[in-house]
């Protein structure tokens, strides 16, 4: 069976895997963004705190995917929960780092002016600083999403959903009928999904970042 026949015969299953893969990556990116932005807000005014937060997030990223999943499986078992925990942890670094950079890059004169017209500290943060830091935060989310698209394939080791099952099945049964079709279909599927999501980020930036800030 050639590749096109394989895809045609299993179209409904592949569509489901594509949906599950995308859904998991998007949800994990959102969770990582919430945690990463909160961490960034908490530490960006402290050089030591910023360095520690970035170092810890970087340390997580240096742990091999298989090793982290192996450590999590005894705690959360096989299935989506373990995959989600791993992906959220891996997605933190670019978001935390870009949040810190974005907030730290806000011109002090702008925040002083906001306080001068009576804004509270919380108001300055939410209505001025975070809005100006949004392009950097969005870039961090974009980078995290592209990273997680690939790492989500490895999450199939812990029975995570998505195209990883297709890739792992093909590699595990190498040499058997359709093994190459499975590996190629899963790999190409992930690349296509990554390109689609990257295009979505371009649209989000276009509609949420003013032309002046986009430069």
C-alpha positions in Angstrom: 0.0 0.0 0.0 1.4 3.4 -1.0 1.3 6.5 1.3 -1.7 8.1 -0.4 -3.8 4.9 -0.2 -2.8 4.6 3.5 -3.9 8.2 4.3 -7.1 7.7 2.3 -8.0 4.5 4.1 -7.4 6.0 7.5 -8.5 9.5 6.9 -11.0 9.6 9.8 -8.5 8.3 12.3 -5.8 10.7 11.1 -8.2 13.7 11.4 -8.9 12.6 15.0 -5.2 12.3 15.8 -4.6 15.8 14.2 -7.4 17.3 16.3 -6.1 15.7 19.5 -2.5 16.7 18.8 -3.5 20.3 18.1 -5.8 20.4 21.1 -3.2 19.2 23.5 -0.5 21.5 22.2 -2.8 24.6 22.3 -4.2 23.8 25.8 -0.7 23.2 27.1 0.6 26.4 25.6 -2.3 28.4 27.2 -1.6 26.8 30.6 2.2 27.5 30.2 1.3 31.1 29.2 -0.8 31.6 32.3 1.9 30.2 34.6 4.8 31.8 32.7 3.2 35.3 32.7 2.4 35.1 36.4 6.0 34.0 37.1 7.3 36.8 35.0 5.1 39.4 36.7 6.3 38.1 40.1 10.0 38.4 39.4 10.7 41.0 36.6 11.5 43.8 39.0 14.1 41.7 40.8 17.3 40.9 38.8 18.0 37.9 41.1 14.4 36.6 40.9 14.4 37.0 37.1 17.7 35.1 36.9 16.5 32.3 39.2 13.2 31.9 37.4 14.9 31.8 34.0 17.5 29.3 35.3 14.9 27.0 36.7 12.9 27.0 33.5 16.0 26.4 31.5 16.9 23.5 33.7 13.6 21.8 32.9 14.2 22.2 29.2 17.6 20.4 29.5 15.9 17.3 30.9 15.4 14.8 28.0 11.8 14.2 27.1 11.9 10.4 27.7 13.5 11.0 31.1 10.9 13.5 32.3 8.1 11.3 31.1 9.7 8.4 32.9 9.8 10.4 36.1 6.2 11.5 35.8 4.6 8.2 34.9 4.9 6.8 38.5 3.3 10.0 39.8 0.5 10.6 37.3 0.3 7.3 35.4 0.1 6.7 31.6 -2.2 9.0 29.6 -3.0 12.6 28.8 -2.3 13.9 32.3 1.4 13.0 32.2 1.7 14.4 28.7 0.1 17.7 29.7 2.3 18.1 32.7 5.4 17.5 30.6 4.4 19.8 27.9 3.5 22.7 30.2 6.8 22.4 32.0 8.7 22.4 28.6 6.7 25.4 27.4 7.6 27.7 30.4 11.0 28.9 29.4 10.3 31.0 26.3 7.2 32.5 27.9 8.8 33.3 31.3 11.9 34.8 29.6 9.9 36.9 27.1 7.5 38.1 29.8 10.4 39.3 31.8 12.1 40.9 28.8 8.8 42.5 27.7 7.9 44.0 31.1 11.5 45.1 31.8 11.5 46.9 28.4 8.6 49.2 29.1 9.7 52.8 29.2 9.7 54.0 32.9 8.4 57.4 31.6 5.2 55.7 30.4 4.5 54.0 33.7 5.3 57.2 35.6 2.9 59.1 33.4 0.2 56.5 34.1 0.7 56.8 37.8 0.6 60.5 37.5 -2.9 60.4 36.1 -4.0 58.4 39.1 -3.7 54.8 38.0 -3.2 52.2 40.7 -0.2 49.8 40.6 -2.5 47.0 39.3 -4.0 49.3 36.7 -0.6 50.3 35.4 0.4 46.6 35.2 -2.7 45.4 33.4 -3.6 48.4 31.3 -0.1 49.7 30.4 2.8 47.3 31.1 1.2 44.0 30.0 -0.2 45.6 26.9 3.2 46.9 25.8 4.8 43.6 26.7 2.2 41.6 24.8 4.2 41.4 21.5 7.1 39.8 23.4 4.8 37.5 25.4 3.1 36.4 22.1 6.5 35.6 20.6 7.3 33.5 23.6 4.0 31.6 23.1 4.7 31.2 19.4 8.2 29.6 20.2 6.7 27.4 22.9 4.0 26.2 20.6 6.5 25.1 17.9 8.6 23.3 20.5 5.6 21.5 22.0 4.4 20.3 18.6 7.5 18.1 18.4 7.7 17.2 22.0 4.0 16.1 21.9 5.1 13.3 19.6 7.4 12.0 22.3 4.5 12.2 24.8 3.1 9.1 23.0 5.6 7.2 25.1 3.3 8.0 28.0 0.2 7.2 25.9 -0.4 10.8 25.1 -2.8 11.6 22.3 -2.0 12.8 18.8 0.3 11.9 15.9 2.9 10.5 18.3 1.0 7.2 18.3 1.4 7.0 14.6 5.1 7.7 14.6 5.8 5.4 17.5 3.8 2.6 15.9 5.7 3.0 12.7 9.1 3.0 14.4 8.2 0.1 16.7 7.1 -2.1 13.9 9.8 -1.1 11.5 10.0 -3.4 8.5 6.4 -4.5 8.7 3.6 -3.5 6.4 2.7 0.2 6.5 5.4 0.9 9.2 7.0 3.5 6.9 3.6 5.0 6.0 2.8 5.4 9.7 6.1 7.1 10.6 5.9 9.4 7.5 2.3 10.3 8.0 2.8 11.2 11.7 5.9 13.2 11.0 4.5 15.1 8.0 1.2 15.7 9.9 3.1 17.3 12.8 5.0 19.6 10.4 1.7 20.7 8.7 0.0 21.4 12.0 3.1 23.4 13.2 2.9 25.5 10.0 -0.9 26.1 10.4 -0.5 27.2 14.1 2.4 29.5 13.2 0.1 31.1 10.6 -2.6 31.5 13.3 0.0 33.4 15.5 0.7 35.7 12.6 -3.0 36.5 12.4 -3.3 37.0 16.2 -0.3 39.4 16.1 -1.9 41.3 13.2 -5.2 41.8 15.1 -3.9 42.3 18.7 -0.7 44.4 18.2 -1.0 47.9 16.9 1.0 48.9 13.8 3.1 51.3 15.8 4.2 48.6 18.2 4.7 46.0 15.4 7.1 48.5 13.9 
